[in-house]
Amino acid sequence: MTTLTANSLSVGYQNKLIIQELSLSFPKGKITSLIGPNGSGKSTLLKALARVLQPRQGDVLLENNSIFQMSTKKVAKKIALLAQSSESDTGLTVQEVVSFGRYPYQKGFSSFSQKDVEKIQWALAVTNLSKLADRSMQTLSGGQRQRVWIAMALAQDTEFLILDEPTTFLDPAHQLEILLLLQEINQEHGKTIIMSIHDLNLASRFSDQVLALKSGTLLHTGTPQQVITEDNLSEVFEIQAEIILNQKTNKPIVLAYDLLKGRDQDE
């Protein structure tokens, strides 16, 4: 069973340390969501897990091997990263963008193999984009473009799919569409999904494991029921939340919240 683990991980930019001695693991075949205030280190952690950022100390282990000692192509065959800032104004077609996911498998200037073509077509089908394959990215809606980027990551054929705020800038219907798609990818195709997300109710609904970060420190980890509590949200976000349990899923729902009295607004 392939595992992804961070051991005493510290990561930062220039002279600023963002993540401090963080250790955690990600359950195989599950959905893990990262929650926390802006600047808490969610994006930094995801970039380190995907080997985009080198750690100041500690390590990220894939099958007990350091990803920072592995070749770029080997890591890219195991871990796919969908960052926040994917370019969406490209004039390329949907299929051309999705085909970029097969680059870790290319040798020199060789053309796509039959397996490459099959993986591209599979990714288009799973994300319900087959009929849009020849459309220009410039003609798509925000939700459609996000599905294209997910399809590109799927074409990469990795065990781990890491997404940094995949529902950002989407309306509620498209947010739900994307998360239902990720849930389907997880449940039907066995992909391990790690994502950051701002909406606490969506994190609760779609996650098996939730990690709550603040100021680069992991404060809470566990199921949605264990992490999304009034006390924990007060500590992590400095809010006083009203929470009930969904009777169908037994998962917490944040009904409303107020700012915690005495909260430092400059933090």
N, C-alpha and C positions, 0 to 999 in steps of 0.2 A: 504494500500500500504506500503510494507516494505521499509524503508529508512535506509541508512547508512550515518552517519554524524560524522565529527571530530569537536570537540569544544575546542578551545584554546589549541591545542595539542602540547606538547613539549616532544621530545624523543631524547635519546642519548645513548652513550656507555661509561661506566665508568665515567670519569670526563668531557667528551666532549659532548656538546649539538649539535645535528644535525638539528632537526626540532624545530622551535621556534614559539610557540603560533599560530599554524596554525588552521584555521577554514574553513571548506568546506563541501559540500554535494555531493552525487553522484546520478544522476537521475536514477530512477528505469527503467530497461529495455533498458538502453542506454550503449554505449561504451565510456568510459573515458580513455584518454591516458595522461600519465605523461611524460613531456619532460624536459630536463635540462642538464647542464654539468655533467660530472662525479663528484661524491661527493656532488651533490646538495641536496641529501636526498630522492631520489625517492624510493630506496629499503627500507630505514628506514621507510618511511611513509607506504609503502605497508605491511611491517611486523607488524607495529602497528595496521593497519586496520584489520589484520587477527589475532590479539592477540598473536603474536609471541614475540613482544617486549612490555614491560610495559612502560607507559609514565611517565615522571618526573612530569608532571602536565597535566591537561585537561583530556579529555575522548573521547572515540569512542562509539557512540550510535547506536544501532540496534533496530528499532521500539521503540525509546526513552528509551531503556534500555542499561545500560553500559555493553559492552561485557566483561569487566574485572570483572564483578560481576556474570557472567553467567558460567555455567559448560563448561568444554572443549568440551564435546560431543554435547552440545546444540549449541555452536558456530560452531562446525564442521558440523552441519546439515544445517547451514545457509551460511557459508563462506568457500570457498575452496581456498587454496593458492598453486600456482605453482611457486616455487622459482627458481632462476637461477641455483643452483647447484644440480639438480636432478641427482642421480647416474644412469649412463647408461650402466655400464659394468657388471650389474647383470646377473647371469645365469638363472634367472627366465623367464618364458614364458610371452608373452604379456598378456594373460588372467589373470595370477597370479598377475601381477603388477596392472592391472586395478581393480582387486578384492579388493585391499587394500583400495580403495575408499569407501567400504562398512563398514569398521571397526567402524565408529561412531555409527552404528546401531546394532552392535553385543552386546550380553549380555553374559558376561563370556566367556565360551569356546563353545558357541552354534555354530552350523553349519549355513551356509547361508540359509536364507528363500527363498521361491519362488520369493518374491519381490526383494531380493538381486540379485538373478540370473537374473531376468528380467532387472534390472537396469544395470548390468554388460554387458549383451548382447546388450542392447540399446546403451550404451556408445561405445561399439565396433562398432556397426553398424553406428552410427552417424559420427564417425571418420574414417570410411571406413577401419576398422581393422579386421573385422570378419574372413576373410580368413587367417589372420596372427595370429589368437588367440593362436595357439600352437607353434608358432615360438619363439626361444630364443631371448631375447633382444639383445644379443651379435651379432646376425646376421642381425640386422636392420640398415638402413641408419640413418643419423642424423635427417632428416625430419620425418621418420617413428617413431623414438624413441620419438620425441617431440609430435607426435600425441598420442602416448601411454600415456604420462604423462597427456595430456589434457583429454584423455578418463578416466584416473583414477580420475581426478578432477570432471568430469561429472558424474561418477558413484557415487560420494559423494552426488549427487542430491541436490545441494545448489542453492540458489537464486543468490548469488554473486560469481563470479569467478575472482580471483585476480592473475595476472601473471606478474612476474618480468622478463622483456626483453625476451619474448617467442620466438623471432626470432634470438637471439644471436647465432653466429657460423654457421648459415645456409646460403646457397647461395641464390641469388635473387629469383630463382624459388620456392625454399622451403619456403622462407620467405612469399612470396605471397600465397602459398598453406596454410600455417598455419593461416594467417590473413583472408583469405577467409573462412576457416573453422570456425574461431571465429565469423566472421560476420554472418555466417549461424546459428551458435548456438545462437547468440543474436537475430536474426530476427525471426527464426522459433521456437525457444524453450524458448524465453523470458528471457534468462539469462542476468543479469547485469554484464558487464565486465569492470574491472579496470586493466590497464596494463601500464607498463613503456616501452618506446620504444625510440631508438636513431634516427631512420630514420624519418626525418621530413615529407617527402612526404607520407610515409606510415601512419604516425600519422594523417596527414591531410585527406587522403583518407578514412580511416576506422573509424574515431572517430566522435562522436556526440559532445563531450566536450573535450577540451584540457586544461591541467593544466601545466603552466610553472613555474618550481622551480629553484631557484639559492640560494646557501648558506643556505639551509633550510628554505627559505622564499618563499611563493607563490606570484609571481610577476604578473601573468596574468591568467585569467580563462575565458572561453567562448567557442564559436564555433571555428572550425579551421580558419574561415575567420577573426574572432576577435583576435585570439592569434598569428597566424603565419603571422606576418607582418614584414616589413623591420625594423621598429623601435623596435618592441618587440624582434626580433632575435638579433638585435644589443645589446640590454640591457641584454638579457639572456645569449647569447653565445659569445658576443663580435665579431660578424661577420657582414660583409656588404653583405646582400643577395639580389639577383635579383629574384623577385617573379612575377609570372603571375597567372591568374585564369584558371583552367581547364574549357573549354567551355561546357563540358557535365555535370560536377558535380558542377561547380561554386565554387570549392574548390581551395585553393592556392597550387601552385607548386613552389618549390625552384629550379630554373634553375641552378644557380651557386652562389658561395659566396667566399669572400676574408676575410682575417683576418682584423679586425678593427685596424686602425693605433693607436699606443699608447697602444695597449693591453698589459697587464702585463702577460708575459708568465709563471710566477711562480705561478699564481693563480690556 
